[in-house]
């Protein structure tokens, strides 16, 4: 028999704790934006997903702070209509985590943490130079629920670490790609342990 929880009888926070610890692992969107005054901002979000490919859409769900205070990332996307989503691998985890600390909007968190950036090709927010993947996005649509602001971004440009994509086959060299994911509470996980269901031990993971 399964234990059953009546979600209507739980508080929103209790639902969050259960859902965020059970629906795992979740990829991390390390999002850069520009404030209305041009100050860069960076923040990580683990309620993030691919939505579709035609058009190419990603989703980032941004929680509201106590009292309904909005996070800078949400304010900035509404103001500019642009953002960059980065995927994170192990060497970047500490820097990514450091940008989860709140600062006043006039503080450039990237400069404050000495995180190197380069200009994006199609949007104004900067690209984190060492990130293996960056998705340059413009706002496609948004929706509100009581606890969150949910943004759908249309990917304009894909930037990847040199050699990560085999452009002749449009395949990612997955053996060279190991993004970090959120695994509930303060835990993270990597993607180094991998297997297929073909039963063929010679299967090339790059072909999947």
C-alpha beads as a LAMMPS data file, in Angstrom:
LAMMPS data file: protein, C-alpha beads

208 atoms
207 bonds

1 atom types
1 bond types

-500.0 500.0 xlo xhi
-500.0 500.0 ylo yhi
-500.0 500.0 zlo zhi

Masses

1 110.0

Atoms # bond

1 1 1 0.000 0.000 0.000
2 1 1 1.088 3.560 -0.669
3 1 1 1.020 6.369 1.865
4 1 1 -1.405 9.014 0.584
5 1 1 -1.271 12.747 1.286
6 1 1 -4.274 15.005 0.744
7 1 1 -2.594 18.011 -0.851
8 1 1 -5.589 20.226 -0.079
9 1 1 -4.997 19.547 3.629
10 1 1 -1.332 20.626 3.465
11 1 1 0.098 24.124 3.617
12 1 1 1.799 25.499 0.503
13 1 1 5.175 25.129 2.220
14 1 1 4.493 21.484 3.084
15 1 1 3.542 20.841 -0.535
16 1 1 6.716 22.570 -1.665
17 1 1 8.924 20.469 0.606
18 1 1 7.416 17.241 -0.669
19 1 1 7.313 18.152 -4.362
20 1 1 10.784 19.712 -4.427
21 1 1 12.329 16.660 -2.758
22 1 1 10.458 14.061 -4.831
23 1 1 10.504 15.558 -8.340
24 1 1 14.234 15.229 -8.765
25 1 1 16.788 15.657 -10.123
26 1 1 15.955 19.086 -11.526
27 1 1 18.332 20.931 -13.851
28 1 1 19.470 24.324 -12.650
29 1 1 18.839 27.470 -14.657
30 1 1 21.512 30.021 -13.737
31 1 1 19.810 33.129 -15.088
32 1 1 21.405 36.455 -15.948
33 1 1 19.334 39.573 -16.487
34 1 1 19.782 43.324 -16.613
35 1 1 17.965 45.674 -14.279
36 1 1 16.062 48.680 -15.612
37 1 1 19.184 50.760 -14.878
38 1 1 21.478 48.306 -16.688
39 1 1 22.966 46.561 -13.634
40 1 1 23.563 42.818 -14.248
41 1 1 21.984 40.221 -11.987
42 1 1 22.530 36.474 -11.665
43 1 1 20.442 33.929 -9.764
44 1 1 19.852 30.142 -9.876
45 1 1 16.456 28.463 -10.191
46 1 1 15.748 24.725 -10.146
47 1 1 12.127 24.885 -11.266
48 1 1 13.220 24.983 -14.871
49 1 1 12.426 22.906 -17.946
50 1 1 12.438 22.616 -21.711
51 1 1 8.919 23.249 -23.026
52 1 1 9.168 22.699 -26.788
53 1 1 11.260 23.039 -29.930
54 1 1 8.950 24.815 -32.398
55 1 1 9.183 27.486 -31.174
56 1 1 12.164 26.638 -28.942
57 1 1 10.896 27.419 -25.445
58 1 1 12.220 27.047 -21.914
59 1 1 10.412 27.755 -18.645
60 1 1 11.742 29.303 -15.450
61 1 1 9.511 29.444 -12.360
62 1 1 10.458 32.206 -9.911
63 1 1 9.134 32.182 -6.369
64 1 1 7.918 35.254 -4.544
65 1 1 9.576 36.211 -1.289
66 1 1 7.690 36.604 2.023
67 1 1 5.172 39.382 1.837
68 1 1 4.866 38.974 -1.908
69 1 1 8.180 40.736 -2.601
70 1 1 9.370 40.000 -6.124
71 1 1 12.823 38.682 -6.954
72 1 1 15.129 40.857 -9.039
73 1 1 15.175 38.305 -11.871
74 1 1 11.398 38.590 -12.322
75 1 1 11.472 42.381 -12.127
76 1 1 14.274 42.508 -14.689
77 1 1 12.651 40.137 -17.192
78 1 1 9.461 42.176 -17.055
79 1 1 11.435 45.382 -17.581
80 1 1 13.648 44.217 -20.459
81 1 1 12.016 41.104 -21.941
82 1 1 15.387 39.334 -22.075
83 1 1 17.367 36.793 -20.075
84 1 1 20.098 34.169 -20.476
85 1 1 19.769 30.653 -19.015
86 1 1 23.031 28.864 -18.229
87 1 1 23.485 25.192 -17.386
88 1 1 25.927 24.530 -14.569
89 1 1 28.632 21.897 -14.214
90 1 1 30.715 20.980 -11.165
91 1 1 33.405 23.700 -11.416
92 1 1 30.685 26.383 -11.322
93 1 1 28.562 25.090 -8.442
94 1 1 30.092 27.255 -5.723
95 1 1 29.821 30.423 -7.811
96 1 1 26.259 29.555 -8.784
97 1 1 25.277 28.922 -5.175
98 1 1 26.864 32.201 -4.064
99 1 1 24.564 34.146 -6.373
100 1 1 21.511 32.759 -4.565
101 1 1 22.257 35.230 -1.763
102 1 1 20.106 38.340 -2.066
103 1 1 21.741 41.698 -2.722
104 1 1 20.215 45.103 -3.392
105 1 1 19.356 45.490 -7.099
106 1 1 22.063 48.116 -7.554
107 1 1 24.780 45.515 -6.793
108 1 1 26.351 43.779 -9.794
109 1 1 26.439 40.234 -8.411
110 1 1 28.626 38.952 -11.233
111 1 1 31.312 41.552 -10.560
112 1 1 30.863 41.110 -6.803
113 1 1 31.643 37.385 -7.153
114 1 1 34.348 37.914 -9.816
115 1 1 32.397 35.819 -12.325
116 1 1 33.704 36.438 -15.839
117 1 1 31.201 37.281 -18.556
118 1 1 31.158 37.904 -22.299
119 1 1 28.579 39.792 -24.374
120 1 1 25.599 37.824 -25.634
121 1 1 25.002 37.632 -29.384
122 1 1 21.282 38.481 -29.446
123 1 1 20.238 39.921 -26.070
124 1 1 21.595 42.483 -23.631
125 1 1 22.171 40.404 -20.453
126 1 1 25.708 39.012 -20.233
127 1 1 26.768 35.410 -20.758
128 1 1 28.745 33.640 -18.008
129 1 1 31.981 32.826 -19.783
130 1 1 32.720 29.453 -18.180
131 1 1 29.229 27.979 -18.440
132 1 1 29.080 24.907 -20.696
133 1 1 25.729 26.003 -22.141
134 1 1 23.978 29.361 -22.457
135 1 1 20.526 29.910 -23.927
136 1 1 19.906 33.511 -24.972
137 1 1 16.176 34.108 -24.534
138 1 1 13.518 36.705 -25.178
139 1 1 10.286 36.683 -23.233
140 1 1 7.627 34.652 -25.046
141 1 1 4.901 34.673 -22.396
142 1 1 4.401 34.622 -18.655
143 1 1 1.834 33.480 -16.134
144 1 1 1.183 34.104 -12.450
145 1 1 0.122 31.763 -9.696
146 1 1 -0.182 32.828 -6.040
147 1 1 3.325 31.664 -5.112
148 1 1 5.232 32.153 -8.362
149 1 1 5.894 34.091 -11.536
150 1 1 6.469 31.718 -14.453
151 1 1 8.379 32.865 -17.528
152 1 1 8.554 31.212 -20.928
153 1 1 11.572 32.232 -22.955
154 1 1 12.083 31.778 -26.680
155 1 1 15.665 30.693 -27.309
156 1 1 17.322 33.036 -29.799
157 1 1 20.878 31.724 -29.667
158 1 1 22.552 28.641 -28.238
159 1 1 26.121 29.003 -27.012
160 1 1 28.117 25.931 -26.023
161 1 1 31.602 25.171 -24.797
162 1 1 33.933 24.524 -27.785
163 1 1 33.736 20.908 -28.938
164 1 1 30.623 20.073 -26.951
165 1 1 28.405 19.797 -30.040
166 1 1 29.175 17.651 -33.069
167 1 1 27.779 20.059 -35.629
168 1 1 27.900 17.532 -38.467
169 1 1 25.298 15.393 -36.622
170 1 1 23.791 18.085 -34.360
171 1 1 24.532 15.828 -31.419
172 1 1 25.848 16.769 -28.005
173 1 1 28.966 14.866 -26.969
174 1 1 27.325 13.642 -23.787
175 1 1 30.501 12.054 -22.486
176 1 1 31.870 15.612 -22.188
177 1 1 28.718 17.072 -20.657
178 1 1 27.899 16.615 -16.964
179 1 1 25.479 19.264 -15.717
180 1 1 24.706 19.454 -12.023
181 1 1 21.100 19.104 -10.837
182 1 1 19.202 19.907 -7.653
183 1 1 18.305 16.917 -5.509
184 1 1 16.137 18.403 -2.785
185 1 1 17.019 20.439 0.327
186 1 1 20.700 21.431 0.079
187 1 1 21.724 18.400 -1.997
188 1 1 22.973 18.452 -5.590
189 1 1 23.747 15.569 -7.895
190 1 1 25.848 15.042 -10.997
191 1 1 25.084 13.039 -14.134
192 1 1 28.238 10.946 -14.379
193 1 1 26.604 7.562 -13.760
194 1 1 24.693 6.701 -16.937
195 1 1 23.145 3.669 -18.581
196 1 1 20.931 2.716 -21.492
197 1 1 18.069 0.244 -21.752
198 1 1 19.245 -1.385 -24.980
199 1 1 21.026 -4.271 -23.292
200 1 1 23.963 -3.578 -25.610
201 1 1 27.058 -2.654 -23.590
202 1 1 28.682 -1.168 -26.716
203 1 1 25.981 1.456 -27.221
204 1 1 27.505 4.867 -27.870
205 1 1 25.873 7.339 -25.540
206 1 1 26.589 10.095 -28.077
207 1 1 24.106 8.440 -30.451
208 1 1 21.122 8.775 -28.097

Bonds

1 1 1 2
2 1 2 3
3 1 3 4
4 1 4 5
5 1 5 6
6 1 6 7
7 1 7 8
8 1 8 9
9 1 9 10
10 1 10 11
11 1 11 12
12 1 12 13
13 1 13 14
14 1 14 15
15 1 15 16
16 1 16 17
17 1 17 18
18 1 18 19
19 1 19 20
20 1 20 21
21 1 21 22
22 1 22 23
23 1 23 24
24 1 24 25
25 1 25 26
26 1 26 27
27 1 27 28
28 1 28 29
29 1 29 30
30 1 30 31
31 1 31 32
32 1 32 33
33 1 33 34
34 1 34 35
35 1 35 36
36 1 36 37
37 1 37 38
38 1 38 39
39 1 39 40
40 1 40 41
41 1 41 42
42 1 42 43
43 1 43 44
44 1 44 45
45 1 45 46
46 1 46 47
47 1 47 48
48 1 48 49
49 1 49 50
50 1 50 51
51 1 51 52
52 1 52 53
53 1 53 54
54 1 54 55
55 1 55 56
56 1 56 57
57 1 57 58
58 1 58 59
59 1 59 60
60 1 60 61
61 1 61 62
62 1 62 63
63 1 63 64
64 1 64 65
65 1 65 66
66 1 66 67
67 1 67 68
68 1 68 69
69 1 69 70
70 1 70 71
71 1 71 72
72 1 72 73
73 1 73 74
74 1 74 75
75 1 75 76
76 1 76 77
77 1 77 78
78 1 78 79
79 1 79 80
80 1 80 81
81 1 81 82
82 1 82 83
83 1 83 84
84 1 84 85
85 1 85 86
86 1 86 87
87 1 87 88
88 1 88 89
89 1 89 90
90 1 90 91
91 1 91 92
92 1 92 93
93 1 93 94
94 1 94 95
95 1 95 96
96 1 96 97
97 1 97 98
98 1 98 99
99 1 99 100
100 1 100 101
101 1 101 102
102 1 102 103
103 1 103 104
104 1 104 105
105 1 105 106
106 1 106 107
107 1 107 108
108 1 108 109
109 1 109 110
110 1 110 111
111 1 111 112
112 1 112 113
113 1 113 114
114 1 114 115
115 1 115 116
116 1 116 117
117 1 117 118
118 1 118 119
119 1 119 120
120 1 120 121
121 1 121 122
122 1 122 123
123 1 123 124
124 1 124 125
125 1 125 126
126 1 126 127
127 1 127 128
128 1 128 129
129 1 129 130
130 1 130 131
131 1 131 132
132 1 132 133
133 1 133 134
134 1 134 135
135 1 135 136
136 1 136 137
137 1 137 138
138 1 138 139
139 1 139 140
140 1 140 141
141 1 141 142
142 1 142 143
143 1 143 144
144 1 144 145
145 1 145 146
146 1 146 147
147 1 147 148
148 1 148 149
149 1 149 150
150 1 150 151
151 1 151 152
152 1 152 153
153 1 153 154
154 1 154 155
155 1 155 156
156 1 156 157
157 1 157 158
158 1 158 159
159 1 159 160
160 1 160 161
161 1 161 162
162 1 162 163
163 1 163 164
164 1 164 165
165 1 165 166
166 1 166 167
167 1 167 168
168 1 168 169
169 1 169 170
170 1 170 171
171 1 171 172
172 1 172 173
173 1 173 174
174 1 174 175
175 1 175 176
176 1 176 177
177 1 177 178
178 1 178 179
179 1 179 180
180 1 180 181
181 1 181 182
182 1 182 183
183 1 183 184
184 1 184 185
185 1 185 186
186 1 186 187
187 1 187 188
188 1 188 189
189 1 189 190
190 1 190 191
191 1 191 192
192 1 192 193
193 1 193 194
194 1 194 195
195 1 195 196
196 1 196 197
197 1 197 198
198 1 198 199
199 1 199 200
200 1 200 201
201 1 201 202
202 1 202 203
203 1 203 204
204 1 204 205
205 1 205 206
206 1 206 207
207 1 207 208
